[in-house]
Amino acid sequence: MEANFEILLQQSNTIKNFIKDKVVPLDSAYLLRKADEKSWSVLEVIKHLNLVYDKYLVNLENAVANAEQLQEGGVVKKKTTILGSISVYSQRPKGNKRKFKMKTFDFFEPEINNEELHQTLDDYYAKKNRFNEILRESRLKNLENVKIPTALGERVQFYFYQCLEFLIAHEQRHVVQIKNILSLVKTDSAGI
Amino acid sequence: MSYKHIYQNAFEPFIRVSDAVTEYLDNRLELKKFNPRALITEAGNVERYFYIVVSGVQAGYLIDRDGNKVVLAFSYPGNFTGVYDSLVSEQISHFFVESIGQSHLLALNKADFDELFVQFPEMMTWRLRFIEMILSGRGQREVEMLTSSASERFEAFMKRCPDELLQIPQKYLASYLHMKPETFSRLRARKN
């Protein structure tokens, strides 16, 4: 029995619990501090994840709402493209290393001020819960042929399943980044 | 509505439930309904409830490295269900629990579950026997998996299998018995 959506749900829950257990309890100084001028703080990473979710969540929710229910005993099938597979592969970290350095789009650049700390974390949970609900509902829907526009626009699209896979791999990549930032700002804690 | 007879039947093979315990459970157990294929517990999350099955069949499974569901256990009316190790350790669950058809479960939250043994130390006898039963069941299953052929596993399962389980899709039963659905189907046809 294939368990495509369950795997993604397990990974998504693991990320959510990492943020809840390892990030949220930290002193705000750690969340706002950057290892250097060019890099992001932990809070900026989370704000970036929120911006990415903003780009995809509504389209994913609409797709789920409009999809037909799978027939009893029906099996969820996933369609993939080479471009989608490369995108997922390039995002997914290898152990605790990000495979490639990459520059984000300008519209995904996080701009943040110190007062936004709690709002940014609350927003993240709200979006994460919406994303997990999409995963739960997708298990029971026929979404095999549905396509979702990427951040590059309507002309470049992911198949539904691969879009979810991409978003999880992207988030896993940023979890590694958060771990790296914390290891740097916690050892070099002068000024905190 | 009291579900006294349900949980008394569940506990009483192990221990006689006193009136005080009955009152405690009556005041704290909450009836939850799950639709077909709903996830009762998700891997990657911590189990929050201890459940007693009122109706329906549930499957406990994990996802193997190839992305397939591997069913490890079933529960049905009169059984306890949920992910016990995650509940008591408050660590993330590696297992999913899925409602195969519609299920009604009596749920006791973690705080009330813990308090039960503080207020009623005699219930520790139940807990000890419950853990012994789980250990013994896991041991028996490992022996069967490692020493028996597919047809021997099928025969042993059919001898102890309650009627409720014979109604569920056979792919779940095949996974539990560690065989392909085609093999299960062939063995079942031969038996009939």
Chai-1 contact restraints between the chains, C-beta under 6 A:
chainA,res_idxA,chainB,res_idxB,connection_type,confidence,min_distance_angstrom,max_distance_angstrom,comment,restraint_id
A,M1,B,N68,contact,1.0,0.0,6.0,A-B,restraint_1
A,M1,B,K69,contact,1.0,0.0,6.0,A-B,restraint_2
A,M1,B,K171,contact,1.0,0.0,6.0,A-B,restraint_3
A,M1,B,S175,contact,1.0,0.0,6.0,A-B,restraint_4
A,A3,B,I63,contact,1.0,0.0,6.0,A-B,restraint_5
A,A3,B,K69,contact,1.0,0.0,6.0,A-B,restraint_6
A,E6,B,I63,contact,1.0,0.0,6.0,A-B,restraint_7
A,I7,B,I63,contact,1.0,0.0,6.0,A-B,restraint_8
A,I7,B,G67,contact,1.0,0.0,6.0,A-B,restraint_9
A,L9,B,E42,contact,1.0,0.0,6.0,A-B,restraint_10
A,Q10,B,A43,contact,1.0,0.0,6.0,A-B,restraint_11
A,Q10,B,G44,contact,1.0,0.0,6.0,A-B,restraint_12
A,N13,B,E42,contact,1.0,0.0,6.0,A-B,restraint_13
A,N13,B,G44,contact,1.0,0.0,6.0,A-B,restraint_14
A,N13,B,N45,contact,1.0,0.0,6.0,A-B,restraint_15
A,T14,B,G44,contact,1.0,0.0,6.0,A-B,restraint_16
A,G73,B,P169,contact,1.0,0.0,6.0,A-B,restraint_17
A,L140,B,R37,contact,1.0,0.0,6.0,A-B,restraint_18
